[in-house]
Amino acid sequence: MTSQITTAEDLQEQKKKKSFLLRTARSPREALLQRVALGFLEFTSNKLALIGALIVIGLIIVAIFAPTIAPFDPNEQNLSIALQAPSSAHWFGTDEYGRDIFSRIVFGSRITLYIVTLVTVTVGPIGLAIGAFSGYYGGIVDVIVMRITDLFLSFPSLILTLAFVAVLGPGLEQAVLAIALTGWPQIARLARVEALTIRKTDYVAASQLQGASDSRIIFRDIIPMCLPSVVIRVTLNMASIILTAAGLGFLGLGAQPPAPEWGAMTSTGRQYMLDSWWVVTYPGLAIMVVSLAFNLFGDGLRDVLDPRSN
């Protein structure tokens, strides 16, 4: 009897949820809630995207609680246990200085998250603003901006990043700035294409007839409509940001020793990889897993935010 009551209550609750999602919205707030709920359901139905999101969330948690999770100081040296194989004491083994590799990977997540976050919050708004202004005004403004963008895009991003690092010098902040300088053109070109389409819509024409200024139209009418595509592009770019930062660290141009940066750890471990495979394997796996997670997460966001992909 109890199970029947519970089942009936569950069915009633499901009907309420279904009616909320399918009924006509009664207010802008309800319409927004419906869209968020439908997007969440669609995202969670994509198992690969959900796995990617969980790994990204795990990366954030590990970065925040790194001192608690890591069993050892990432820079503590003990030459008596150098190049020790994985064991119950050192899960991922030790490196050539006897430092615990697991602890260094855990603290290295902070560096990776720092690079991704700083580059994203720099590249996203700059590229979006440049592309929106270029697409809205068109004409000579669009020609000049796009030729500058084409100049940046004509070089492979890694080569151009290396050129900027050669000028700025090695270091974590310099690497972040170099990656940001090469990352905005893709966002600008995408936002420009969106703005070219949006500026021809009726609601933009209505705003112009009402006497709205160009800056008001760009920031209130065009940029919000460009955001979904830009968010998708920025999320998918996070994987390439991680790989570029790891490449700079591998070449000794990113975070400097003794910082536990995954690319630098891979670089120093390659000379021991034949006899001590764990020194290079675990940092490499960390780079691969996190990059893949951001790609899966970005694909899931694209399915939710971009209706043209469905």
Number of C-alpha atoms within 10 A of each C-alpha: 6 7 8 9 10 11 12 12 12 12 12 12 12 12 12 12 12 11 11 16 17 11 10 11 14 8 9 9 10 14 16 12 15 18 14 13 15 15 16 13 12 14 22 15 12 15 12 17 22 17 16 23 22 14 19 20 13 13 18 15 14 20 21 15 13 19 15 9 15 18 16 16 13 21 18 13 16 14 14 9 16 16 23 20 18 17 10 8 9 17 14 22 24 27 26 18 15 18 24 31 28 22 23 28 25 25 26 24 24 21 20 23 17 15 22 22 15 14 23 23 12 16 23 22 17 18 21 26 18 21 30 29 24 25 29 23 15 16 10 10 13 18 13 13 21 20 11 11 19 14 11 18 17 9 12 10 17 18 11 18 24 21 13 19 21 14 11 14 16 20 17 21 15 19 27 25 20 24 28 23 18 21 26 25 25 23 24 28 23 19 27 27 16 22 26 19 12 21 19 11 10 10 13 18 14 11 15 14 9 9 10 13 10 14 11 12 19 22 14 12 17 24 22 10 16 20 17 16 18 22 19 20 19 22 22 22 21 24 23 19 23 22 19 21 30 26 20 24 25 20 15 17 21 26 25 14 13 12 17 24 27 30 29 26 27 23 19 17 21 15 13 15 14 11 10 20 16 22 30 24 16 19 26 17 13 17 21 14 15 22 22 18 26 24 22 24 25 24 20 23 24 22 18 22 17 12 8 8 8 8
